[in-house]
Amino acid sequence: MASGWYDTPLVGELLDALERVAAPTDPADFCSRVGEALARDNVHGVYRALFRLIASPTLIEANAQRVWQTYVDEGALTVRLAGQQGFEARIRGWSRHHPTVCRTMQPTIEHVLRAVGYKSVAVARTRCVARGDGVCEFEVRFQGAE
């Protein structure tokens, strides 16, 4: 829906239902393929210009919240650089959090960064509200953008 956001818990329920129906033998691979499809459709689709805003680590740090607000109507995404080959992304105040949506973000971040030109991307979800943490957090490492 172009005029508003989809409700995060409903998106999570949809992702859960898709996974149940697909019954993948490798749930992590299934989640990665979902993230890859999301990244491909967004980076090369109507949001192409938005993803130019994350073409360098400095731009990621400066524009993370702008990208987040394109998809989610609550919470704050902050990025803290760890040199030129990594960053920590932290989401605070995501009250409508859904664990499946959060889990899907890990491979989606990987595929988005690859699609905009980063190499050797690795993302680890280190903290999650669903696990009792106060924030959701991802550690991202890469070799650099093209």
N, C-alpha and C positions, 0 to 999 in steps of 0.2 A: 504494500500500500504506500504510494508515494507521499501521501499527506500526513503520515504519522508513523509511529514505531509499532512494531509487533511486540506483544507482551512477552517478556523474556521467559516466564514460566511456561507459557503456551508453546513457545519455540522449543523449550527443553522437552516438553511432553511429546511434541512432534518428532524430535530427534530420537527420543526413547522408543517411540512407536516404530519409526523406520528401522532402528537397530533390531527390535524384536522381530519384525517381519522379515528382514534380511537374514537374520540369524547367522551372522558371519562366524566363521571358524576362528578368525583373528580379529577381535573387536578393536584393537589398536590400529590395525591396517584399515579397517572400515572407517574409523574416525579420521584417519589421515586422508582417505579418499574423499570424505565429506569436506574436510578442510581444504583440500586441493581444488575441489569444484567451487567452493565458496570464493576462494582466492581468484581463481581464473575468471569467474563471472563478474567479480567486482573490479579487479585490477584492470581488466581489459574491456570492461563494460561502461556503464553510465558514470561510474565513479573514477574513471581513468585519471582525470585531472586531480582529484583528491589524493591519489596515491603518488603523484609527483611530489607531494609535500613530505614524503618520507624517503626520498631518494638518497639521503645521506644521514649518518648518525645524528648530526646536529639538527637536521630538519625533523627527524623522529622526535627528538627531545622537545623541540619547539612546537610541534603540531600534533602530538599524541592525543590531547584532549579534543582537538577539532575532529580528528578521525573518529574517536570514541563517540562523540556526540552525533555523528552521522548515523550511528547504528543503535545507540542506547540513550534513553532520555533521563538517566540518573547516574549518579556516581561520578567519580573523577579518576581519570587515568593519568598517572604521572610517569615519566620516563627519566631515569638517571643514567647518564652515560658511564660506562666502565671502559674508558679508553676509546679508541676508534674501532674496536672489534667486539663490542658488546654493550649491553645495557640491561637494566633492571626495570621492568614495567610493573606498576602497582596500581590496583583498582581499589579505591575506598568508596564507601557509601553506596554500594550496589545492593540495595535492599531487596530488589526483585531477582536476586541471584538464583540461578538454577545450575546444579552441579554438572549436568550434561553439556550445557552451553559453555560453561567454564572449561570443561575437559576438551571440548571441541576447539576452543580458542588456541590451545597449544599448537596443533598441527596447522591451523589456519594462519597463525602468525608466521610459522615456518614457510608456508607456501606463498603467502603474500610477499614476504621479504625476498624469496627466490624470484618471484614474478617481477619484482621491480629492480632486480639485478644483484642482490647480495649472493655471496657464494658460501658454501659450507655452513649453512645455517643449522643451529641446534637450539632448541627451546626446551626448557625444563619448567614445569609448573611447580614452584617450591612452596607455595602457601595457597590455601583455599578456604573461603568462608564455610563451605560444606564440611570441611575437616575440623572446624572449630577455630580457625584462624580469624583474626580481625580484618584481614584484607585478602585479596587474591593477588598472587605475585608470580611473575615469570622471569626467569633469567635467560637472556638471549645472547648467543655468541655467533659470530660470523666472520668471514674473511674480508668482507668489504663489498661495496657496490661497484658495478661496472663503470 
